[in-house]
Amino acid sequence: MNPRVLSLHHMLKAIILLGFAVYIAYLVKTDLILLYIAPRMVDYVKWSAIAFYAVAAYQIYQGVKTFPGSSKASCDCDHDHLPSRSLLKNSIVYGLFAFPLLIGFLLPDTTLGSSLADKKGMNLSSSISVKKDGLAANGASSGGDTLSDSNAENSLSPEPNTPSATEGSAAADDEMFPSDKFTEHYANYAKKLYQDDLIQIKEEIFIETLTSVDLYLDRFIGKKLEMTGFVYRQEEMKTNQFVVGRFSIQCCSADAAPFGVLAEYDRAPTLADDSWVTVTGTIGKTTYNDIEIMVLKVEKIIKAEPSKNPYVYPNFDFGV
């Protein structure tokens, strides 16, 4: 291969690698990186940018070294390390890396919202996965026999709210918040939440709070709750209904899952989709798509600015 053509290949590789390194540095500097990955992954991505810089520098060195035609193209290892001579093949290979890089630079950085929630399906009962774990464990411990849904639900859900159970200091009684090994942490946290006059769903423990309340929903009916999120609607919802939602991310935006609470508000039609609101209301229970879920009877609503970090993440210190 012509040394100058080979040098050009090295330079093209260096440009692409530098492009990725610069793009990552830009996202980190502007904090836009949090629109794509969880905070705990940021350090790994930073290290990857350093690796891109290092490999790009090596490619530049090889390009400069190869250009005069004095370098040896083969390493005598019986393998062909030279690029293809086909323009089409080279265009496809470099395009696979250059195209997503261009998309990253040219398209605006936006948060996930209603359009993706429509595709993934809004989760209005965050405790379902916890209950499924309990069902699976109960099925396994019974030697393969599966519990009926109704019996299994009763084994994990508290008894309906009764006046005698909600009075006085009995609020923290284990009988009010029955648990097993899968729900113990949620039960303990639910006892703490039950003492609050106003339950605030904070970002740093969003899913855990939502799940604790949802798991023991009957105990929290009538309690006040406050949360912030984006407005989401489905076609089958009533005109006074909308969802206050957030996307939960484990690792990156590819695994994002929307969670939310159904809210009812007389002036709900005035709220634009994907607008951010902070709502305060009374917890109730309703049936939606044949599933019993939490509903928030909104009493106060204020417009909110999207959080600098619009997503919520699992709290790995929960229950520790």
Secondary structure, 3 states (H helix, E strand, C coil): CCHHHHHHHHHHHHHHHHHHHHHHHHHHHHCHHHHCECHHHHHHHHHHHHHHHHHHHHHHHHHHHHCCCCCCCCCCCCCCCCCCCCHHHHHHHHHHHHHHHHHHHHCCCCCCCHHHHHHHCCECCCCHHHHHHHHHHHHHHCCCCCCCHHHHHHHHCCCCCCHHHHCHHHHHCCCCCCCCCCCHHHHHHHHHHHCCCEEECCHHHHHHHHHHHHHCHHHHCCCEEEEEEEEECCCCCCCCEEEEEEEECCCEHHHCEEEEEEEECCCHHHCCCCCEEEEEEEEEEEEECCEEEEEEEEEEEEECCCCCCCCECCCCCCCC
